[in-house]
Amino acid sequence: MSKQVGLPVLGQDGAACCAPMLREPLGEEAAAELSRMFKALSDPVRLRLLSLIASHEGGEACVCDLTGPFDVSQPTISHHLKVLREAGLVGSERRGTWVYYWVLPEALAKLSALLQIPAVPAKAPA
């Protein structure tokens, strides 16, 4: 049974998960939480791992399915998965000898809300 929940479509119910940056600046706590998530995703291996987990059939992936696509050791993959988990981007559950991972939709919604800032037109030179 999957722990994955359908991702919310922002803007359909009129409420977003986070205050838009254009109306008010980020608070210290929100900035710290979001920066941990972005920092975790700044590594190419972790970004690929998140993508592999999110696109895996059923919305969750066994750690045994995540080591093959990379040219790094299994302990390195485990380290990267731990960083993603500690950043609040993925959840996990041990089932027997294997650990299964899934993407946390609320974390992606927070990142998405911040990244959906409309482009600000450049000022014309004076």
The 8 nearest C-alpha neighbors of each residue, nearest first, counted from 0:
[[1, 2, 57, 3, 59, 58, 99, 4],
 [0, 2, 3, 57, 59, 58, 4, 101],
 [1, 3, 4, 0, 101, 59, 58, 90],
 [4, 2, 1, 58, 101, 5, 59, 102],
 [3, 5, 6, 2, 104, 1, 103, 58],
 [4, 6, 7, 3, 104, 8, 58, 103],
 [5, 7, 104, 4, 8, 108, 105, 107],
 [8, 6, 9, 5, 108, 104, 105, 4],
 [9, 7, 11, 10, 6, 12, 108, 5],
 [10, 8, 11, 15, 7, 14, 12, 108],
 [9, 11, 13, 12, 14, 15, 8, 7],
 [12, 10, 13, 9, 8, 14, 7, 15],
 [11, 13, 14, 10, 9, 15, 8, 7],
 [12, 14, 10, 11, 15, 9, 16, 8],
 [15, 13, 12, 10, 16, 9, 11, 17],
 [14, 16, 17, 9, 10, 13, 18, 112],
 [17, 15, 109, 14, 108, 18, 112, 9],
 [18, 16, 15, 19, 109, 112, 113, 108],
 [17, 19, 20, 23, 16, 15, 22, 25],
 [20, 18, 21, 22, 17, 23, 113, 112],
 [21, 19, 24, 23, 22, 18, 25, 113],
 [20, 22, 19, 23, 24, 116, 18, 117],
 [23, 21, 20, 19, 24, 18, 25, 116],
 [22, 24, 20, 21, 25, 19, 18, 26],
 [25, 23, 20, 26, 22, 21, 19, 18],
 [26, 24, 30, 29, 20, 27, 23, 18],
 [25, 27, 29, 28, 30, 24, 31, 23],
 [26, 28, 30, 29, 31, 25, 32, 24],
 [27, 29, 31, 30, 26, 32, 25, 33],
 [30, 28, 32, 26, 31, 27, 33, 25],
 [29, 31, 27, 33, 28, 32, 25, 34],
 [30, 32, 28, 34, 29, 33, 27, 35],
 [33, 31, 29, 35, 30, 34, 28, 36],
 [34, 32, 36, 30, 35, 31, 29, 37],
 [33, 35, 37, 31, 36, 32, 38, 30],
 [36, 34, 38, 32, 33, 37, 86, 39],
 [37, 35, 33, 39, 86, 34, 38, 40],
 [36, 38, 34, 40, 39, 35, 41, 33],
 [37, 39, 35, 41, 40, 36, 34, 42],
 [40, 38, 36, 37, 41, 83, 35, 82],
 [39, 41, 37, 46, 38, 42, 45, 36],
 [40, 42, 38, 39, 37, 43, 46, 45],
 [41, 43, 45, 40, 44, 46, 39, 38],
 [44, 42, 46, 45, 47, 41, 40, 48],
 [45, 43, 47, 46, 42, 48, 79, 69],
 [46, 44, 48, 47, 42, 43, 40, 79],
 [45, 47, 43, 40, 49, 48, 44, 42],
 [46, 48, 50, 44, 45, 49, 51, 43],
 [49, 47, 45, 51, 50, 46, 44, 52],
 [50, 48, 52, 46, 47, 51, 53, 45],
 [49, 51, 47, 53, 48, 52, 54, 46],
 [52, 50, 48, 54, 49, 53, 55, 47],
 [51, 53, 49, 55, 60, 50, 54, 59],
 [54, 52, 50, 51, 55, 58, 102, 49],
 [53, 55, 51, 52, 50, 56, 58, 59],
 [56, 54, 52, 58, 53, 51, 59, 60],
 [55, 57, 58, 54, 59, 60, 53, 52],
 [56, 58, 59, 55, 1, 3, 60, 54],
 [59, 57, 55, 56, 3, 53, 101, 54],
 [60, 58, 101, 100, 57, 52, 55, 99],
 [59, 61, 100, 99, 52, 55, 62, 64],
 [60, 62, 99, 63, 64, 98, 100, 97],
 [61, 63, 65, 64, 98, 99, 60, 97],
 [62, 64, 61, 65, 66, 97, 67, 60],
 [65, 63, 62, 61, 66, 60, 67, 68],
 [64, 66, 62, 63, 67, 68, 61, 48],
 [65, 67, 68, 69, 64, 73, 63, 76],
 [68, 66, 69, 65, 64, 70, 63, 71],
 [69, 67, 66, 65, 70, 64, 71, 48],
 [70, 68, 71, 67, 66, 44, 65, 72],
 [69, 71, 72, 68, 67, 66, 73, 44],
 [72, 70, 69, 75, 73, 76, 66, 74],
 [73, 71, 75, 74, 76, 70, 66, 69],
 [72, 74, 76, 75, 66, 77, 71, 78],
 [75, 73, 77, 76, 72, 78, 71, 79],
 [76, 74, 78, 72, 73, 77, 71, 79],
 [75, 77, 73, 79, 78, 74, 80, 72],
 [78, 76, 74, 80, 75, 79, 81, 73],
 [77, 79, 75, 81, 76, 80, 74, 82],
 [80, 78, 82, 76, 81, 77, 45, 75],
 [79, 81, 77, 83, 82, 78, 84, 76],
 [80, 82, 84, 78, 79, 83, 85, 77],
 [81, 83, 79, 85, 80, 84, 86, 39],
 [84, 82, 80, 86, 88, 81, 85, 89],
 [83, 85, 89, 81, 87, 86, 82, 88],
 [86, 84, 82, 87, 83, 81, 88, 89],
 [87, 85, 83, 36, 84, 88, 35, 82],
 [88, 86, 84, 85, 89, 83, 106, 36],
 [87, 89, 83, 103, 86, 106, 84, 102],
 [90, 88, 102, 84, 103, 101, 87, 83],
 [89, 91, 101, 100, 84, 103, 102, 88],
 [92, 90, 100, 99, 101, 98, 89, 93],
 [91, 93, 99, 98, 94, 100, 90, 97],
 [94, 92, 98, 97, 95, 99, 91, 96],
 [95, 93, 97, 98, 96, 92, 99, 61],
 [94, 96, 97, 93, 98, 92, 99, 61],
 [95, 97, 94, 98, 93, 99, 63, 62],
 [98, 96, 94, 95, 93, 99, 61, 62],
 [97, 99, 93, 92, 62, 61, 94, 91],
 [98, 100, 61, 92, 60, 91, 62, 93],
 [101, 99, 91, 60, 59, 90, 61, 89],
 [102, 100, 59, 90, 89, 52, 58, 3],
 [101, 103, 89, 53, 88, 104, 90, 52],
 [102, 104, 89, 88, 106, 105, 90, 101],
 [105, 103, 107, 106, 6, 102, 108, 4],
 [104, 106, 108, 107, 103, 109, 6, 16],
 [107, 105, 109, 108, 104, 103, 88, 110],
 [106, 108, 110, 104, 109, 105, 111, 103],
 [107, 109, 105, 111, 106, 110, 112, 104],
 [110, 108, 106, 112, 107, 111, 17, 105],
 [111, 109, 107, 113, 108, 112, 114, 106],
 [110, 112, 108, 114, 113, 109, 107, 115],
 [113, 111, 109, 115, 114, 110, 108, 17],
 [112, 114, 110, 111, 115, 109, 116, 19],
 [113, 115, 111, 116, 112, 110, 117, 109],
 [116, 114, 112, 113, 111, 117, 19, 110],
 [115, 117, 114, 118, 113, 20, 21, 19],
 [118, 116, 115, 119, 21, 114, 120, 20],
 [117, 119, 120, 116, 121, 115, 114, 21],
 [118, 120, 117, 121, 116, 122, 21, 115],
 [121, 119, 118, 122, 123, 117, 116, 124],
 [122, 120, 119, 123, 118, 124, 125, 117],
 [123, 121, 124, 120, 125, 119, 118, 117],
 [122, 124, 125, 121, 120, 119, 118, 117],
 [125, 123, 122, 121, 120, 119, 118, 117],
 [124, 123, 122, 121, 120, 119, 118, 117]]
